[in-house]
């Protein structure tokens, strides 16, 4: 078994108790998307595979610290240790941890390498389109939120309450994701995912009003 | 305040602690849809309004009895008492409770009057289309289910477990809803909601595979 396969199995074990919107399935989807984009963009696919697999291994630390620990920073630290254990050299480790450190939406650290841009895009693309819609409603269900209320005072609605909704997430965040995408292939995928998502929420409003 | 407005307020109070896929919002959406369809079908809109408002007031009894009590039967009983209190005559009460008794998908009692068919359609239409997709994921989130697994053994997946999913609900139930719709206007609405739902789940599968 090569080192990448071993690390893949380790990540499956690390993320096996992760639930909700950043579970193992999210990581596997991001990996597939990152490989698809990375191939089109001529990026190093080993760096991409390892960065995608390891990008969310710091999530539990962020959740357990109530957000005080940044999962991107912590994930890069944990990844460094894990990659050293598997015999990767410092140059390679630096390239992979750069991707992990900079994949976060709200971080001040921005992706510089093509591999980091690919991981950033793959992670963001998983929050829009049909997958993004499903994740937004699933999360709403997890926190006991309502199905929909297009007339609510969105900017002042509290997250993680029953007045939260997938529509709130869409209005405040998801509809702007497309603008942040960095690579050409990422932009192409984002365009189609964004359009479908806009169509979905427009349709939802009209269905709820009993029009269609 | 007329009797219908008074009953509307009473229903808002009865359903105020209902959560999830059969909350007050569901009843309000069914009311809007039933009025839209009822108007096109030339049905009695007072019967429709009262039947739609009252159709799920037996839900809590079904939930509390772990499904032993049928919410449609119980709802009709509760509705009878409530309508008598507000001075409706027995002929009218019989027409309204017939709608409530027969609105359930799995019931042996089938809608006979046009008003009962309209309520049946409105209730079923709220489980497909963009609303149906949102409700399926919201419910999955509430029971701690996963986002998606198209390769799972759908017929043998257990509901209300983490291996449950919105896709399971779609494969086993939602994609067949269209065939049960009874009125012409209901069929027209179902066609468009069904098509959008099929497009959504096809797209979800392709996105999850990293293709689009």
Interface residues (C-beta under 8 A of the other chain):
Chain A: X19 X21 X23 X25 X26 X29 X32 X33 X35 X36 X129 X130 X131 X133 X134 X135 X136 X137 X138 X139 X140 X141 X142 X143 X144 X145 X146 X147 X148 X149 X162 X166 X189 X192 X193 X196 X200 X201 X203 X204 X207 X208 X209 X210 X211 X212
Chain B: X19 X20 X21 X23 X25 X26 X29 X32 X33 X35 X36 X129 X130 X131 X133 X134 X135 X136 X137 X138 X139 X140 X141 X142 X143 X144 X145 X146 X147 X148 X149 X162 X166 X189 X192 X193 X196 X200 X201 X203 X204 X207 X208 X209 X210 X211 X212
